[in-house]
């Protein structure tokens, strides 16, 4: 039996012994904590019976895999009195390396946690736990790689909150197949089962109806009008993106969305690493003065090698753009008017970057995810398209437009290499006389 520290909805999940289980739970209701208990208990039982149990936990990123191991598996093993040996190592999957966390029991049972992708999914013959599966990049490819591996009789556990309809988790939860045990626990059921949460306070604090509906009420949002689907967003998330200390000194491109009152002021910094643009920093402020905005941008120019910066010049943006051009150079700062055609160009450029996976964004940044997904393309009665985003406490898709402006800066800025090549008197004399005279070359050197 599961210990009393679990709520009834968690006990129902843990105690069901079906080979295939898929669960949809509201945010922060303990779905990973409960599933890692089942895994640790299964290994302890195998040890007592002289068997070897093998589990692999596939998380959406390295940080999440480590949390599942440190705040789940290891805590449960300690509470059960299990003797384990913990280790970390680099796991080679395809052309990349991933950090794997592992615990091993005296009798040979093992639990391994690492980031999910098709290569890591096919690399283990073991029981599997797909944690927050709806948020995995390439969820369908991961599924195609994993399922043949567990076909020998291994167990499979899949849990997540919803993340739109364009992923394999949606297929599993809505399938009519009878071999799956399915469990759905929204925030209302969790609180009714004893979870200590103030629903009214949470909803008011959330401030975004779509976020509340999907993350807490577990409703599938219709993505038909979303410019960027959650699947596209998932595919570009990386747990090393969004950290200024990861800056490698490469060329950077900056987007600035201007605001002074209700919306957000956002500076979005991208670093070009090969042909991929890595998010290095997203600066978000609300209701700050133009002087403070100028100081924040100046600090970005100081800390990064900025090749080009594109700024929203619409309305109140005229003066900030003019000031930035005066301070940082008109060749590096460009103002962009948010006209219909310009917004279409920016949005198209942004979508292509996500489709081609030429951008890396922070993993699990919910505010950014919501911002990117809320942008919608709407066709008017005349057939003309325009872009809309509902304004809420998280802004007016301001992070999205700042991101698109940074990508626009990269597309128009180019990476220009400057070099100095010395010119000899002979080189000058070899030039046609009309060119030498036109440009004044060599007049002080005695060439003629």
N, C-alpha and C positions, 0 to 999 in steps of 0.2 A: 504493500500500500504506500501511496505517496504520503510524506509527512504533512502535518497539519499546517505548515507554513505556506502551503499552496491553497489558492482559492478553489472553490468547486469546479469552475470552468477549466482550470489547469489540471485538476485531478481527473476530470473526464478525458482530457487529452492524453495525459500520461498513462492512465490505466487501460486505455484501449490498445489491444495487442495486434491489431490488423497489420498486415504486411505493408500495405500502402496507406499512408495517412496524409491528408492535406488540410491545413487549418488557416483560416483568415481571421486575424485578430486586430483589434484597435491598437493604436500606437501606445507604447509604454504599458502594456498589460501583462508582460512577463512571458511572452511566447517563446523567446529564446531560452530564458531561464528554466522554464518548465521542460523544454525539449532536451536541453543538455543534462537535466537531472535523469530523464529516461535513459539517455545514452550512458551516463556514468553508472547508473544502476544495472544496466544490461551487462556492462563489462565486469562489475563486481560479482554479479550472479555467475557469469562465465568462469571467473576465477574460482569461486566456491565449488563449481561443478567440474573443475579440471579442464575446461574448454578455453579456447581463445576467441574473443570477440574482436571484431575490427570495424571501426567507424571512421568516416571522414566527414568533416563539417566544411561545407563550401559557402563562404560568406561573400558579400558584395565587394569587399575590399580587405586589405591587410589589417587595417585598424579594427574592423568589425570581427575578423577572424580571431584576432588577439583578445578582444573583449569576450567573445564567446568562450574562449579557453580560460582566460584569467577570472572572469566574473561569473562563469557558469560551471564548466567542467571541474576546474581545480577546487572551487568552493564546495561543490557537491562531494567530490572525492574526500576532501578533508572532513566534511560533516559525517560521512559514512565510515570514516576510519580507514580508508583505502590507502595503501602504500603505493606511491607512484613515483616515477622518474620523469621529470619534465625537461624538455630540450627544444631548441630552435635550430633550424637549418635552412639552407637555400635549396629550393626545389626547382629543378629545371623542367619547364613545360614549354615545348616548342622552341621558339627562338628567345624566350624570356626566362628570367629567374624570378621566383616568388619566395617570400619568407613563410616557411611552414612552422607551426607550433605543434608540439606533440607531447602526449603523456603515455607512458608505458607501465603496465602492471607487472608484478613479479612473474605471473604465469604466461606472459606474452601478449595479453590483450593490449590493444593500442587505440588511441583516439588522436586523429590528426585534423588540424584546422588550417585552412589556407584560402586565399582569394579564389573565386570561381571563374573559370573560363573553359572553353572546350578541351584544352589540353590537360588541365588539372582534373577535369571531370572524368576523362578516360584513363587517367593514370593510376587509379586505385581499384582494386577488387575488394569491395567492402560495403557494409551498410552505409547509407548516405543521408545526410541532413542538409537540405537546401534552405538556408536562412535568408529571409527577406527576398525570396526568389523573384517576386515581381519587379524588383529593382536591379536584378542582374543584367549586365550588358550581354547581348546575344543569348537570351534565355532559351530560345528555341534550339540554337546550336549546342548549348550546354546540355539540354535535354536529350538531343540526338546522340551526343557523345556518352552521356551517363547511362541511359536506360539499358543499352546492351550489356554494360558492365554489371549492373545489379540483377540481370535476368536469371542468374544462377540460383536465386533464392534469397538474396540479400534484401533487407528491409529498406524502406524509403520514407523519409519524413520531409514534408514541405510546409513551410509557414511563411506568411507575409501579411502586410496590409495591402490593399488594392493599389494599383498604379496604372490606371487606364485599362483599355481592353486589348492593346496590341502586344501582349506577351503570353508566354506559356502558362503562367500562373492563372490567368483569366480562363484559359482553356480547361485547366484541371478543375477549377472551382465550378465551372458551369457545365461540365460534361455530365452526361447521364449514365456514365459507366458505373456499374454497381460494385466494382472491386475496391473502390476507394472509400475509406472512412473520411467523411468531411465534417468539419466543425467550424462554425462561424460565431464569433464572440465580439459584438460591438461594445461600445463604451457603456451603453445602458445595461446590457447583460452583465458586464464585468462589475459595474458598481452594485447591481442587484445581488451579485455573488460575493460582495464584501470588499471589492477594491476601493481604497480610500481616495476618491476623487470628487471634486465639486464640479458637476457637469455644467451648471450655469456659468460658473466662473471660467471654466475652460473654454466654453463656447465664445463668451464675450472676449476673452483674452486672445483667442485665435484670430478673430477679426477678418476671416476670409471664409465665406460660405462654402466654396468649393473644397478648400482644405478640410474644413470640418466634416463635410458630407463624405469625403473619401477616406480620410485618415481615422475618423472616429465613428462615423455611422456606417462605414464599409459599403458605400454605394459606388457603382461603376460609373465613372464620368464618361460622357460621350466625347470622343476626341475628334469628331468629324470636322469641327471648325477650328481646332487648335492648329496654329501654324507649325509648332514643334511638338510632336507626339512625345509621350513619356519614353517610348522605346528609343527615339533619337537622343533624348536627353540622357538616358541611362548609358547609352553607348559611348558617350564622351566624358563620363565621370571618371575621376582618378583620385586615389587617396593621397597623392603627392602634389596635387594642384591646389592653388589658393594660398600657398605659404610663401611670403616674401623671402624667407631664408633659403628657399630653394632656387633663388635667382642665380643663374650661371654667368651673368655678365654679358649675355647676348643682346642683340637688337630688340628693342621693345616698341610696342604700338599701343596707344592710349585712346580710349573713348571716354567722353565726358558728357553726361546728361545733366543739363542745367535745371535747377529748381530753387525757389526761394521761400515758398510758403507750404502748400499742402503735400506736394510730391517730394520725391527724394532727389538729393544731389548725389550723383554716382560717378566715381572715377574707376574705370576698368582697365587693368594693365595686363597686356599679353606679351610674352617673350617668345620669339621665334627660335625653336630648337629643331633644326633640320627643316622639314616641311610641315611641322606641326606647331600650332600656337598654344602655349601653355598659360593658363591663368596664373598670374603671380600674386595679384592683389586686387581686391574689390573694396573700395572705400565708399561707405554709405553714410550720409548725414541727412538730417532733417532740420529745417528752419535755422540754417546758419547764414551768416552775413556773406556778402560777395567777397569781402576782404578775407574771411576765413576760407572760402572756396579757392581764392587765388593762392593763399598760403599752402593749402593742401596740394594743389597742382604743382606749385613750385617745388615742393618737397619730393614729389614723384619724379620731376625732371632731374632733381639732384641725385636721387637714389638709383635711378635706372638710366640706361643708355637709350633715350627716347629718340627714335628715328622720325616718327610722325605722330601727331595727335589730332584727332577729329572731335570737334565740339558742336553740340547743339546750339545753333545760332538763332533759333526761332524766338521771336518776341524779346523777352528779357535777356536772351543770350548774346545780343549784339555787343554790349559793352564788355562782358567777360571775354568774348572771343578777341575783340580789339585789344584788350589789355594783355591777354596771353600772347598774341602775336607780337606786340611791342616788347614783351619781356623775353620770350623764348624764340622769336623769329618767325616771320610769316612763312618761311619755307618749311617749318616744322609744325605749324599750327594751322589747321584748316577749319573754317566754319561751315557747317552743313545746315541748310534750311530744311525743316521737316515738312516739305511739300508732299503731296500724294505720290508723284513719281519718285522722289528721293527716298521716301519711306519704303516703297516697293523695291527699289534697288538695294537698300540696306537689308531689308528682310530677306530678300532672295540670296544675297551674299551670305547672310548668317545661316540660312537653312542649308545652303550648299556645304558650308563648313561642318555642320552637324552631320549631314548625310554622308560626307566623305571622311568623317572623323578626323578632321584637320584641326580640331580644337580640343583642349582638355579643360574641364571645369571641376571645381571642388566636389568631392564625393559627399553626398548626404547634406548639402547646403539646402535646406528645405525652402528658405526664402528665395533663393535663386531658382530652384526647380519650379516653384509656383509662378515666379515672374516669367520664366521662359515659356511655361505652358499656357499662361493666361492670354498671351497674344493671339488674336483671332483675325482671320482674313474674312471680311464680309463683302458680299457683292450687292451693290445698290440696285435700284429699279432700272437704271440706265445701263447696267452691266459693268459699270466701273467698280474696281476693287478698292477697298480701304482697310486699314488695320486698326483694330480696336482692342482695348484691354480695360476691364473693369477696374476702377480706382478704389482701393481699399487701404487699410492701415499699413499694408506692405508696399504701397506706392501704385504707380500707374505703368507697370512693366518697365520701370526706369532702369533696372539692372540689365534688362534685355536690350534696350536701345543703346545703353553704354557699351555693352558687349559688341553689338553690331557695328557701332561707330569705330570701335577698336579694330575690328576685322576690316572695315572699310579703310582705315588708316594703313593697315598692312597691305591692302590690295593696291592702294594708290601711292604708298610711300616707296615701296621697292627697297631693296638692299643694295645701296650704292657703295662700291669700293673706291676709295680715293688713294692714289699713289703718286709719287713724285719721280719723274724720270729726268735726269740731267741732260741738257742739250749742249752740244759742243759748237764751237765756231764753224766747224765744217758742216754740221747739220744745218746751221742757219744759212750758210752760203749756198747749200744745195737746194733751199727753198726757192720757188719762182720769185722774181723781183717784185711782182705786183703784190704778192702776199706779204712779203717782208715790209714793203712800204705802207700797205694798208694797216697792218697791226703794229707798226713801229718797231719791229723786231730787229735787234742788232744795231740800232742807230748809235747807241752809246758805246758799243763794243768795238767800233772801228771796222765792222764787216763791210761797210761801204761808205 
